Amino acid sequence: MGVLKDLKIADLEKELRATKDEAAQRLIDMNGEKQEIAQDAKVSAAIAMYKIQLQMAAEAQDPAFDKSSWDVEGWKARLAELEDEDEAEDIPMLEGGDAEKDQGGEAGGDGAVKV
């Protein structure tokens, strides 16, 4: 009778270890998925920001475009969330400067990229 109890206890302990191992593996997998989703969201946000930067660069090349409507501080804040603050401050097109002056000449005519 005591041998059967010992076998049953050993079997239950083995099952418990297997269940704990499975639960730990699921937690690891979920954490990996969570990190992957967060990384994908950051990449998507960065792509959207770069598309907008391209559009703003194209607009900056147009001498008739009114750059005063740009929310420069808002874009700096959004970029700072994705990048280091130093990198966000070093982007010349966000300073609202004239693209022709920054490039030292003509902006390039109709070759602007539209997003």
C-alpha positions as CSV (number, residue, x, y, z in Angstrom):
1,M,0.0,0.0,0.0
2,G,2.8,2.4,0.9
3,V,4.6,1.7,-2.4
4,L,1.5,2.7,-4.4
5,K,1.3,6.0,-2.4
6,D,4.9,6.7,-3.1
7,L,4.4,6.0,-6.8
8,K,1.3,8.3,-6.9
9,I,3.2,11.1,-5.1
10,A,6.2,10.8,-7.5
11,D,3.8,10.8,-10.5
12,L,2.0,13.9,-9.2
13,E,5.3,15.7,-8.4
14,K,6.5,14.9,-11.9
15,E,3.2,16.3,-13.4
16,L,3.6,19.4,-11.2
17,R,7.1,20.1,-12.4
18,A,6.0,19.6,-16.0
19,T,3.1,22.0,-15.5
20,K,5.4,24.6,-13.9
21,D,7.9,24.2,-16.7
22,E,5.1,24.7,-19.3
23,A,3.8,27.8,-17.5
24,A,7.3,29.3,-17.3
25,Q,7.8,28.6,-21.1
26,R,4.5,30.3,-21.9
27,L,5.5,33.3,-19.8
28,I,8.8,33.5,-21.7
29,D,7.0,33.2,-25.0
30,M,4.4,35.9,-24.1
31,N,7.2,38.2,-23.0
32,G,9.0,37.7,-26.3
33,E,5.8,38.4,-28.2
34,K,5.2,41.5,-26.2
35,Q,8.6,42.8,-27.0
36,E,8.2,42.0,-30.6
37,I,4.9,43.8,-30.8
38,A,6.4,46.8,-29.0
39,Q,9.3,46.8,-31.5
40,D,7.0,46.6,-34.4
41,A,5.0,49.5,-33.1
42,K,8.2,51.6,-32.8
43,V,9.2,50.7,-36.3
44,S,5.8,51.6,-37.6
45,A,5.9,54.9,-35.8
46,A,9.4,55.6,-37.1
47,I,8.3,54.9,-40.6
48,A,5.3,57.2,-40.3
49,M,7.6,60.0,-38.9
50,Y,10.1,59.6,-41.7
51,K,7.3,59.7,-44.3
52,I,6.1,63.0,-42.7
53,Q,9.7,64.3,-42.7
54,L,10.0,63.5,-46.4
55,Q,6.7,65.4,-47.0
56,M,7.9,68.3,-44.9
57,A,11.3,68.3,-46.8
58,A,9.4,68.4,-50.1
59,E,7.2,71.3,-48.8
60,A,10.3,73.1,-47.5
61,Q,11.7,73.1,-51.1
62,D,8.6,75.0,-52.3
63,P,9.4,78.7,-51.8
64,A,5.7,79.6,-51.7
65,F,4.9,77.2,-48.9
66,D,4.1,78.8,-45.5
67,K,6.2,77.0,-43.0
68,S,4.7,78.9,-40.0
69,S,1.9,76.4,-39.9
70,W,4.4,73.6,-38.8
71,D,4.2,72.5,-35.2
72,V,8.0,72.4,-34.8
73,E,8.0,71.8,-31.0
74,G,5.4,69.0,-31.3
75,W,7.5,67.2,-33.9
76,K,10.6,67.6,-31.8
77,A,8.7,66.0,-28.9
78,R,7.5,63.1,-31.0
79,L,11.0,62.5,-32.4
80,A,12.5,62.7,-28.9
81,E,10.3,59.7,-28.0
82,L,11.7,57.7,-30.8
83,E,15.3,58.9,-30.8
84,D,17.7,60.6,-28.4
85,E,16.9,64.3,-27.8
86,D,20.2,65.3,-29.3
87,E,19.3,63.7,-32.6
88,A,15.9,65.3,-32.6
89,E,17.4,68.7,-32.2
90,D,19.9,68.2,-35.0
91,I,17.3,67.8,-37.8
92,P,17.6,71.0,-39.8
93,M,14.3,70.8,-41.6
94,L,12.5,71.0,-38.3
95,E,14.0,74.4,-37.5
96,G,11.7,76.0,-40.1
97,G,14.6,77.3,-42.1
98,D,14.4,77.9,-45.8
99,A,15.6,74.8,-47.8
100,E,17.2,77.0,-50.4
101,K,19.3,78.8,-47.9
102,D,20.2,75.5,-46.1
103,Q,21.3,73.9,-49.4
104,G,23.1,77.0,-50.6
105,G,21.3,77.4,-53.9
106,E,18.2,76.3,-55.9
107,A,15.9,73.7,-54.3
108,G,15.5,71.6,-57.4
109,G,12.2,72.4,-59.1
110,D,9.6,69.7,-59.7
111,G,11.8,66.8,-58.6
112,A,10.2,66.9,-55.1
113,V,9.0,63.7,-53.5
114,K,5.3,63.6,-52.6
115,V,4.2,61.2,-49.9
